C-alpha cells in the first residue's frame, strides 16, 4: 500500500532482552537482517501477485484468464486488498495471546506461500482458495514481523527509528522487484507461472527466516502467560472460526438455492457500509464510556477526521493495481525497439520513488523544526498531490485510444505525485495516531487507522469498476477533484483542529 511506508511501525514498546550477537549488521542487531529479507521477499510475493491480479481476472478465458468484466474484477481486487489489512487485527491478537510473534510470522509465511502456489493451479476454486490463504497468512505475518523489529531494540529511541528505516528499505526493494519479475513471467509467458514465482519468493523468505532464527535472540518469543489464559484464547479463536465458517456456508447455501442472491459487487458495497457503521459505533463507544479527560477528549476527536482523510486518500492511491493498471495495459504505448514492456512494470515506479524520496522527506521534517506544518496541513499536502496526480492522468487519458496509446510518462508523473502525497500523509498519520491516543487506547486506535486503509482499498476497487461506464478522463478527473477538494476542506479546518491538539505536529 501505499502503506509500504508506514504500516509496519505500530509495534508497542517491548520488554524483551536484546538478541545476543557476535557482530552487527550495518550497526544494527544481526536479527534485523533476518527480518529485512523476510519482509523483502513477502512484499516481493505480495506486490508481484497484486500487479497481475486484475489483468488476470479481466483477460479472456481463451488466454488463460478468468474473463471477468472490469466492475467484477475490481470489486474482487478491492475485497482482497481490504481483507489483507483487516485481518491484521486478529493476526496481532493471535500472536499476542497464543503463538507469539516469532511463530506467527513463520506460520503466516507458510500459509502465504501455499496461497501463491494454489493460485498457480489453473482452476476457479484454486483461485478463490489461493486468495483466502494469502489473506490469512498476511494477517499473521504482517503485523507481527514489525513487532519483532521493535523487540530488537528494547531501549527504543533513535536507534529503533533508524532500524525501522532500514527495514522499510527491504519492504520497498521487494515491492519494486515483484512486479518486474512476476509481472513479466505472468504477462509474457503464463499467468499462473507469475503466481507460482511469487510463491517461490515467499518460500525463500521462509528459508532465510528459519536460518536466521537464532539471530533474533528472544525477540518475538511468547510471553510468560498462564496456561489458562492461552487456553481461553484458543477457545475464543475456535469459536470465532466456527461462527465465520457457519455464516459463509449459510450464505453459500442460500445463494445456491436462490433464496438470497448477491453479487461480488454487492458484497463489496455491503462490506463498505458495515465497516463504516462499526467505526462510527466504536468512536461513539469511546466518547461515551472510556472516561476521557478534557485533553484526551479533544485529541481523540481529531482521530475520526484523520480516519476519513486517510480512507479518501487510499481510495484513490490504491487504484494503482486496478484502474491505473488497466490504463497501463490498454492505453499506453510501452513499445521500445520492437519490444513491448509488460504493463505490470509500471507498478514498480511507486516503490522506486519511495526508495529515492523517503530519506528526503524525513530530512525535510527535521530541518523545518518549529516551522514544521501541522498534522492537517501535511494531510492536505498528501491529498492535494494525490488529486494532482489523477488530474495529470485525466489529461493524458484524453489523448489515449486503443489504436494509439499514450506515453507511459503520464503514469510515471502521476506516480510521482502519488508518492510525494503518500510520504506527506502515511508516515505522518501513523505517528500522529500514537501521539493523539491515550496510552491505554493506542493499540485500538492503531487498529482503527489500519481499518481506514482497509476501507480505502475497498472503495478503490469499487471506484475502479466505473471504468466500464465512465470515460477515463471523466473518471480520473472526478477522483482528482474529489480528493484534492477533501484536502482543501482539511486546510480550512486545520486551524480549529490544531487548537484541539494543543499545537501537536
LUMSEFI-440621 format. One line per 8 residues: number of its first residue (from 1); their letters; for each residue x, y, z of C-alpha. Coordinates in Angstrom, 2 decimals. Example, Ala and Ser with C-alpha at 12.3 -4.5 7.8 and 13.67 -1.06 7.14 Angstrom:
REM LUMSEFI-440621
1 = AS = 12.30 -4.50 7.80 | 13.67 -1.06 7.14 .
//
This chain:
REM LUMSEFI-440621
1 = XXXXXXXX = 0.00 0.00 0.00 | 0.79 2.63 -0.27 | 1.18 1.62 3.32 | 4.63 0.33 2.41 | 5.99 3.39 4.15 | 4.20 3.32 7.41 | 2.02 0.34 8.10 | 4.78 -1.63 9.77 .
9 = XXXXXXXX = 5.76 0.63 12.67 | 2.84 0.15 15.02 | 4.53 -2.27 17.39 | 4.44 -1.34 21.03 | 7.37 -0.93 23.38 | 8.87 -4.23 24.39 | 10.50 -5.67 27.47 | 12.44 -8.41 25.72 .
17 = XXXXXXXX = 16.14 -8.90 26.16 | 18.26 -7.79 23.23 | 19.41 -10.63 20.99 | 22.87 -11.92 21.67 | 25.07 -11.49 18.66 | 28.79 -11.60 17.97 | 28.54 -8.95 15.28 | 26.22 -6.30 13.98 .
25 = XXXXXXXX = 24.65 -5.67 10.61 | 25.38 -2.10 9.46 | 25.40 -1.02 13.09 | 22.17 -2.86 13.91 | 21.41 -6.24 15.54 | 22.04 -9.17 13.20 | 18.39 -10.13 13.62 | 17.41 -7.07 11.59 .
33 = XXXXXXXX = 18.98 -8.69 8.51 | 16.74 -11.73 9.01 | 13.60 -9.58 9.24 | 14.77 -7.29 6.40 | 14.96 -10.19 3.94 | 11.85 -11.91 5.29 | 9.76 -8.82 4.65 | 11.54 -8.10 1.37 .
41 = XXXXXXXX = 10.50 -11.50 0.00 | 7.00 -11.23 1.45 | 6.49 -7.87 -0.27 | 8.03 -9.32 -3.45 | 5.36 -12.01 -3.43 | 2.51 -9.64 -2.47 | 3.20 -6.88 -4.98 | 4.25 -9.32 -7.69 .
49 = XXXXXXXX = 0.90 -11.10 -7.41 | -1.06 -7.87 -6.94 | 0.32 -6.45 -10.18 | -1.10 -9.44 -12.06 | -4.41 -9.84 -10.27 | -6.79 -7.51 -12.15 | -5.12 -8.16 -15.52 | -5.53 -11.92 -14.99 .
57 = XXXXXXXX = -9.16 -11.64 -13.94 | -10.11 -9.47 -16.93 | -8.17 -11.46 -19.53 | -10.07 -13.75 -21.86 | -10.63 -17.34 -20.76 | -9.01 -18.42 -24.03 | -5.84 -16.65 -22.92 | -5.84 -18.32 -19.51 .
65 = XXXXXXXX = -7.66 -15.53 -17.65 | -10.99 -15.59 -15.85 | -12.95 -13.49 -18.35 | -14.49 -11.19 -15.72 | -15.82 -7.76 -16.58 | -13.97 -4.76 -15.17 | -16.51 -3.99 -12.43 | -16.47 -7.52 -11.01 .
73 = XXXXXXXX = -12.69 -7.88 -11.26 | -12.01 -4.59 -9.50 | -14.59 -5.45 -6.81 | -12.76 -8.73 -6.15 | -9.49 -6.78 -6.05 | -10.99 -4.31 -3.58 | -12.32 -7.06 -1.30 | -8.97 -8.85 -1.39 .
81 = XXXXXXXX = -6.86 -5.79 -0.55 | -9.44 -4.77 2.09 | -9.16 -8.17 3.74 | -5.34 -8.08 3.74 | -5.44 -5.02 6.02 | -8.50 -6.03 8.03 | -7.08 -9.39 9.17 | -4.03 -7.67 10.68 .
89 = XXXXXXXX = -6.17 -7.09 13.79 | -6.98 -10.75 14.54 | -3.46 -11.69 13.39 | -1.95 -9.49 16.08 | -4.39 -10.85 18.66 | -3.46 -14.45 17.85 | 0.24 -13.67 18.21 | -0.24 -11.79 21.49 .
97 = XXXXXXXX = -2.33 -14.46 23.15 | -1.49 -17.80 21.54 | 1.56 -18.23 19.29 | 3.91 -15.32 19.97 | 5.11 -13.05 17.15 | 8.02 -15.32 16.16 | 5.84 -18.34 15.40 | 3.06 -16.22 13.88 .
105 = XXXXXXXX = 5.48 -14.90 11.24 | 6.61 -18.42 10.38 | 3.07 -19.81 10.16 | 1.95 -16.78 8.17 | 4.79 -17.16 5.66 | 3.99 -20.84 5.10 | 0.29 -20.05 4.54 | 1.15 -17.20 2.13 .
113 = XXXXXXXX = 3.45 -19.46 0.09 | 0.71 -22.11 -0.02 | -1.70 -19.45 -1.26 | 0.56 -18.39 -4.12 | 1.22 -21.97 -5.17 | -2.54 -22.62 -5.05 | -3.06 -19.65 -7.38 | -0.65 -21.32 -9.78 .
121 = XXXXXXXX = -3.25 -24.10 -10.26 | -5.48 -23.06 -13.21 | -8.95 -23.56 -11.72 | -11.57 -21.18 -10.35 | -11.70 -22.96 -6.99 | -7.91 -22.74 -6.64 | -8.08 -19.01 -7.39 | -10.53 -18.33 -4.55 .
129 = XXXXXXXX = -8.73 -20.62 -2.11 | -5.38 -19.05 -3.00 | -6.62 -15.53 -2.25 | -8.11 -16.66 1.07 | -4.83 -18.33 2.10 | -2.77 -15.23 1.21 | -5.13 -13.03 3.23 | -4.93 -15.32 6.29 .
137 = XXXXXXXX = -1.17 -15.68 6.06 | -0.61 -11.94 5.64 | -2.75 -11.31 8.71 | -0.37 -13.45 10.76 | 2.89 -12.22 9.23 | 2.44 -8.53 8.53 | 1.61 -7.02 11.94 | 3.97 -9.33 13.82 .
145 = XXXXXXXX = 7.19 -9.09 11.83 | 7.33 -5.37 12.64 | 6.66 -6.15 16.30 | 9.80 -8.29 16.26 | 11.76 -5.42 14.72 | 10.75 -3.29 17.71 | 11.75 -6.11 20.09 | 15.29 -5.98 18.72 .
153 = XXXXXXXX = 15.62 -2.50 20.24 | 14.35 -2.74 23.85 | 15.97 0.63 24.54 | 13.74 2.33 21.93 | 14.80 5.80 20.83 | 16.55 6.96 17.68 | 18.31 3.64 17.09 | 14.96 1.88 16.78 .
161 = XXXXXXXX = 13.76 4.57 14.35 | 16.90 4.02 12.28 | 16.29 0.27 12.36 | 12.78 0.74 11.02 | 14.17 2.96 8.25 | 16.48 0.14 7.16 | 13.58 -2.30 7.42 | 11.41 -0.08 5.19 .
169 = XXXXXXXX = 14.10 -0.24 2.54 | 13.67 -4.00 2.39 | 9.93 -3.56 2.00 | 10.32 -1.27 -0.97 | 13.06 -3.32 -2.63 | 10.65 -6.26 -2.60 | 7.77 -4.11 -3.81 | 9.99 -2.83 -6.64 .
177 = XXXXXXXX = 11.26 -6.23 -7.78 | 7.98 -8.19 -7.52 | 6.10 -6.56 -10.42 | 9.23 -6.65 -12.62 | 9.80 -10.40 -12.27 | 6.36 -11.85 -11.54 | 4.74 -9.33 -13.87 | 6.94 -10.25 -16.80 .
185 = XXXXXXXX = 6.53 -14.00 -16.33 | 2.77 -13.69 -15.84 | 2.08 -11.38 -18.78 | 4.63 -12.68 -21.28 | 4.53 -16.42 -20.56 | 1.70 -17.65 -18.32 | -0.38 -16.02 -15.58 | -0.02 -18.99 -13.27 .
193 = XXXXXXXX = 3.75 -19.03 -13.68 | 3.80 -15.48 -12.34 | 1.72 -16.52 -9.33 | 3.97 -19.53 -8.76 | 7.15 -17.42 -8.80 | 5.56 -15.16 -6.18 | 5.22 -18.31 -4.06 | 8.89 -19.14 -4.65 .
201 = XXXXXXXX = 9.77 -15.67 -3.37 | 7.83 -16.24 -0.16 | 9.45 -19.67 0.19 | 12.90 -18.07 0.00 | 11.79 -15.65 2.71 | 10.73 -18.55 4.95 | 14.02 -20.40 4.44 | 16.20 -17.47 5.36 .
209 = XXXXXXXX = 13.87 -16.62 8.29 | 14.35 -20.09 9.75 | 18.11 -19.96 9.09 | 18.33 -16.63 10.90 | 16.09 -17.70 13.81 | 18.91 -17.69 16.37 | 19.96 -14.16 15.41 | 16.67 -12.86 16.79 .
217 = XXXXXXXX = 17.56 -13.77 20.38 | 14.39 -13.64 22.50 | 12.68 -11.06 20.27 | 9.16 -12.11 19.34 | 9.07 -15.13 21.64 | 5.82 -15.89 23.52 | 5.43 -14.06 26.80 | 5.14 -15.96 30.10 .
225 = XXXXXXXX = 1.40 -16.40 30.02 | -0.69 -18.52 32.32 | -1.76 -21.74 30.61 | -5.40 -20.98 31.39 | -5.14 -17.65 29.53 | -3.80 -19.32 26.40 | -6.49 -21.99 26.64 | -9.17 -19.31 26.92 .
233 = XXXXXXXX = -7.76 -17.53 23.87 | -7.72 -20.76 21.86 | -11.32 -21.38 22.84 | -12.31 -17.89 21.71 | -10.41 -18.31 18.43 | -12.06 -21.66 17.74 | -15.49 -20.21 18.43 | -14.83 -17.28 16.11 .
241 = XXXXXXXX = -13.61 -19.55 13.30 | -16.64 -21.81 13.63 | -19.02 -18.83 13.54 | -17.35 -17.48 10.39 | -17.47 -20.88 8.67 | -21.16 -21.31 9.56 | -22.01 -17.84 8.20 | -20.09 -18.50 4.96 .
249 = XXXXXXXX = -21.72 -21.89 4.46 | -25.17 -20.46 5.21 | -24.72 -17.64 2.71 | -23.39 -20.08 0.10 | -26.37 -22.40 0.56 | -28.83 -19.50 0.35 | -27.11 -18.33 -2.84 | -27.24 -21.81 -4.39 .
257 = XXXXXXXX = -30.91 -22.30 -3.56 | -31.84 -18.86 -4.85 | -33.25 -17.67 -1.51 | -30.63 -14.92 -1.29 | -28.98 -13.63 -4.44 | -25.92 -11.43 -4.22 | -23.01 -10.50 -6.43 | -19.35 -9.78 -5.71 .
265 = XXXXXXXX = -20.12 -6.13 -6.34 | -22.97 -6.26 -3.86 | -20.81 -7.93 -1.21 | -18.17 -5.21 -1.62 | -20.75 -2.45 -1.20 | -22.34 -4.05 1.85 | -18.90 -4.60 3.40 | -18.10 -0.91 3.00 .
273 = XXXXXXXX = -21.33 0.10 4.74 | -20.81 -2.40 7.58 | -17.23 -1.24 8.24 | -18.30 2.41 8.24 | -21.10 1.71 10.73 | -18.75 -0.27 13.01 | -16.20 2.56 13.04 | -18.92 5.09 13.93 .
281 = XXXXXXXX = -20.14 2.82 16.75 | -16.58 2.39 18.02 | -15.92 6.11 18.26 | -19.31 6.61 19.91 | -18.38 3.99 22.50 | -15.00 5.65 23.16 | -16.53 9.07 23.75 | -19.40 7.77 25.87 .
289 = XXXXXXXX = -17.79 5.09 28.01 | -13.98 5.44 28.09 | -13.97 8.24 30.69 | -11.66 10.50 28.73 | -10.40 13.62 30.45 | -10.70 17.01 28.73 | -7.36 16.88 26.91 | -7.86 13.25 25.85 .
297 = XXXXXXXX = -11.33 14.02 24.53 | -10.04 16.94 22.47 | -7.22 14.94 20.94 | -9.26 11.79 20.29 | -11.81 13.99 18.48 | -9.16 14.58 15.80 | -8.73 10.86 15.02 | -12.10 10.41 13.17 .
305 = XXXXXXXX = -11.08 13.34 10.94 | -7.79 11.62 10.14 | -9.65 8.33 9.58 | -11.91 9.87 6.93 | -9.00 11.69 5.26 | -6.92 8.51 5.17 | -9.80 6.43 3.74 | -10.28 9.04 0.98 .
313 = XXXXXXXX = -6.55 9.05 0.25 | -6.24 5.26 -0.04 | -9.41 5.05 -2.14 | -7.50 6.99 -4.78 | -3.96 5.78 -4.18 | -4.83 2.08 -4.28 | -6.25 2.31 -7.79 | -2.66 1.70 -8.82 .
321 = XXXXXXXX = -3.41 -2.01 -9.03 | -6.85 -1.67 -10.65 | -7.95 1.23 -12.90 | -4.42 2.58 -13.40 | -3.17 -0.94 -14.12 | -5.87 -1.39 -16.76 | -4.95 2.00 -18.24 | -1.32 0.87 -18.42 .
329 = XXXXXXXX = -2.28 -2.35 -20.21 | -4.83 -0.99 -22.67 | -3.98 2.64 -23.37 | -0.22 3.16 -23.02 | 2.44 2.68 -25.68 | 5.07 0.56 -23.96 | 6.99 -0.37 -27.10 | 10.70 0.26 -27.49 .
337 = XXXXXXXX = 12.94 -1.09 -30.25 | 10.25 -3.51 -31.36 | 9.66 -4.93 -27.87 | 6.69 -4.19 -25.61 | 7.32 -3.89 -21.87 | 4.77 -5.55 -19.56 | 2.11 -3.23 -18.14 | 2.90 -4.57 -14.66 .
345 = XXXXXXXX = 6.36 -2.99 -14.76 | 4.78 0.40 -14.16 | 3.72 -0.93 -10.73 | 7.39 -0.69 -9.72 | 7.56 3.08 -10.21 | 5.99 3.95 -6.85 | 8.35 1.84 -4.67 | 11.30 3.18 -6.66 .
353 = XXXXXXXX = 10.21 6.74 -5.89 | 9.72 5.77 -2.23 | 13.30 4.49 -2.02 | 14.59 7.74 -3.54 | 12.41 10.30 -1.76 | 11.65 8.84 1.69 | 15.01 10.00 3.12 | 14.45 13.44 1.58 .
361 = XXXXXXXX = 11.09 13.89 3.29 | 12.39 12.57 6.62 | 15.22 15.13 6.48 | 12.79 17.87 5.45 | 10.55 17.41 8.50 | 13.60 17.51 10.78 | 15.04 20.59 9.08 | 11.78 22.55 9.39 .
369 = XXXXXXXX = 11.91 22.16 13.17 | 9.47 24.56 14.85 | 8.16 25.57 11.42 | 7.01 22.01 10.80 | 3.45 22.06 9.33 | 0.57 20.79 11.44 | -0.89 17.31 11.01 | -3.81 18.50 8.90 .
377 = XXXXXXXX = -1.60 20.67 6.67 | 0.54 17.61 5.92 | -2.63 15.61 5.22 | -3.77 18.42 2.93 | -0.49 18.23 1.02 | -0.92 14.47 0.66 | -4.48 14.68 -0.63 | -3.83 17.61 -2.98 .
385 = XXXXXXXX = -0.80 15.89 -4.52 | -2.79 12.69 -4.98 | -5.51 14.76 -6.67 | -2.95 16.47 -8.92 | -1.67 13.05 -9.98 | -5.15 12.00 -11.08 | -5.69 15.27 -12.92 | -2.45 14.65 -14.83 .
393 = XXXXXXXX = -3.67 11.18 -15.74 | -7.09 12.55 -16.75 | -5.31 14.94 -19.10 | -3.23 12.14 -20.57 | -6.31 9.93 -20.98 | -7.85 12.49 -23.34 | -5.17 11.60 -25.90 | -5.41 7.81 -25.48 .
401 = XXXXXXXX = -7.17 5.42 -27.83 | -6.95 1.65 -28.14 | -5.28 2.12 -31.52 | -2.74 4.68 -30.29 | -1.68 4.52 -26.68 | -0.10 7.43 -24.86 | 3.38 7.61 -23.40 | 3.81 5.76 -20.08 .
409 = XXXXXXXX = 5.35 9.00 -18.78 | 1.80 10.15 -17.98 | 1.63 7.34 -15.44 | 5.18 7.96 -14.22 | 4.36 11.62 -13.47 | 1.13 10.54 -11.79 | 3.02 8.06 -9.61 | 5.48 10.80 -8.68 .
417 = XXXXXXXX = 2.67 12.98 -7.29 | 1.08 9.97 -5.60 | 4.39 9.03 -3.95 | 5.06 12.52 -2.61 | 1.48 12.59 -1.37 | 1.96 9.24 0.35 | 5.11 10.50 2.08 | 3.20 13.51 3.40 .
425 = XXXXXXXX = 0.27 11.52 4.75 | 1.10 7.89 5.51 | 4.02 8.01 7.99 | 2.72 11.27 9.45 | -0.70 9.75 10.04 | 0.61 6.70 11.87 | 2.88 8.79 14.06 | 0.02 11.19 14.80 .
433 = XXXXXXXX = -2.30 8.39 15.93 | 0.26 7.28 18.53 | 0.57 10.88 19.78 | -3.15 11.67 19.87 | -4.32 8.43 21.51 | -4.45 7.91 25.28 | -1.80 5.31 26.17 | -4.42 2.75 27.16 .
441 = XXXXXXXX = -6.07 3.04 23.72 | -3.04 3.23 21.40 | -3.40 -0.34 20.15 | -7.10 0.07 19.41 | -6.60 3.40 17.65 | -3.82 1.95 15.51 | -6.25 -0.81 14.57 | -8.73 1.87 13.51 .
449 = XXXXXXXX = -6.00 3.51 11.42 | -5.45 0.26 9.56 | -9.20 -0.05 9.05 | -9.03 3.30 7.24 | -6.52 1.73 4.85 | -8.73 -1.35 4.50 | -11.83 0.75 3.77 | -9.86 2.87 1.30 .
457 = XXXXXXXX = -8.72 -0.25 -0.56 | -12.29 -1.49 -0.76 | -13.53 1.86 -2.08 | -10.66 1.92 -4.60 | -11.91 -1.33 -6.09 | -15.49 -0.04 -6.31 | -14.45 3.27 -7.88 | -12.21 1.50 -10.38 .
465 = XXXXXXXX = -15.21 -0.53 -11.50 | -16.67 2.65 -13.01 | -14.06 2.29 -15.77 | -16.74 0.42 -17.74 | -19.37 3.17 -17.55 | -17.36 6.41 -17.42 | -14.85 7.77 -19.94 | -11.40 7.61 -18.36 .
473 = XXXXXXXX = -10.79 11.38 -18.42 | -14.04 11.84 -16.50 | -13.28 9.00 -14.05 | -9.74 10.12 -13.24 | -10.73 13.79 -13.25 | -13.62 13.23 -10.85 | -11.40 11.28 -8.46 | -8.76 14.00 -8.69 .
481 = XXXXXXXX = -11.18 16.84 -7.89 | -12.83 14.92 -5.02 | -9.51 14.02 -3.40 | -7.99 17.47 -3.85 | -11.26 19.03 -2.63 | -11.10 16.91 0.52 | -7.59 18.23 1.05 | -8.74 21.84 0.78 .
489 = XXXXXXXX = -11.53 21.19 3.30 | -8.89 19.88 5.70 | -6.82 23.00 5.13 | -9.76 25.21 6.12 | -10.27 23.10 9.25 | -6.57 22.95 10.18 | -6.68 25.99 12.49 | -9.51 24.80 14.77 .
497 = XXXXXXXX = -8.21 21.25 14.73 | -4.71 22.35 15.72 | -6.24 24.01 18.79 | -7.75 20.65 19.70 | -4.29 19.06 19.55 | -2.65 21.89 21.51 | -0.35 22.61 18.59 | 0.83 18.99 18.20 .
505 = X = 2.66 18.41 14.88 .
//
